[in-house]
């Protein structure tokens, strides 16, 4: 497998809603991504975070851009 095809975790979420929103944001920006553990968290909502929560994965070559996008969204949506 080429380095650019390697998947890396850029975020972990404790709820499906947060994870799906982050996935949709990245996909709308043209960054391919996928979630792991989202089904398990729906079946076993208490305690799934001890197993890693819902992981948002992107290709390693897209990780920096994905983190930048998600950080920017977080900055603009955080209430003070």
N, C-alpha and C positions, 0 to 999 in steps of 0.2 A: 504494500500500500504506500502510495506517495504521501509525503508530509502534508501536502495541501488537501489530501483526502481524509486526514486524521480528524476525528471528532473530539472536541474538548467541551467541558462543562463551563458555561459562562455565568450561570446563575442557578440557584436552587430556591424553590418556592414551597410554601407549606399548604397552599390552596390551589385547586384547579383554576379558579378564576384568575388569580395573579399570573399563573403559568401560561394560560391560554392567551391572556392579553399581551404578555411579553412576546410570545410566539407570533401572534398576529402583527404586532408592531414590526418585528424583524422581517417577517415575510412581506409586509407592505413596503419595506425599504429594500427589498430584493435580496435579502440574506436568507439562504436556505437554512432551516433549523428543524429540530425535532425535540419532543419531550419524552422522558422516560419516567416510569412509575406513576403516570397520571391515572391509570385504571386502578392500580393498587390503592392509591390514596382515596379514591371514591368508595372502595369496598371497606377499607380499614382506615377511616379518617383520624383516629386517635393513635398516635404512636408511629405513624409512617415516617415522620421526620427523623426519627432515630435511625431509620434505614437510608437516609439521604434525601428525603423529600422528593419533590418533582424536579428533575434536572432538565435544564434547557441546554441543548447541545448545538454547536455550530461547527463548521469546518475550521480547523486551526487558522487557516489564512484569513478567515472572516472574524476571528475572535476580538481583535482590537476594535474594529468598526462596530461590532455588536455591542460591546461594552460601552463604547462612546454613545451610541444611540440610546441604550437603556439608561445610562447615567443622565443623559440630557432630558429624557422623558421624566425621570424621577425628580430632577431639579425643578421642572416646570409644573409638576403636579403636587409637590409637597407643600402643605399648608403651614404657615408659621403663625 
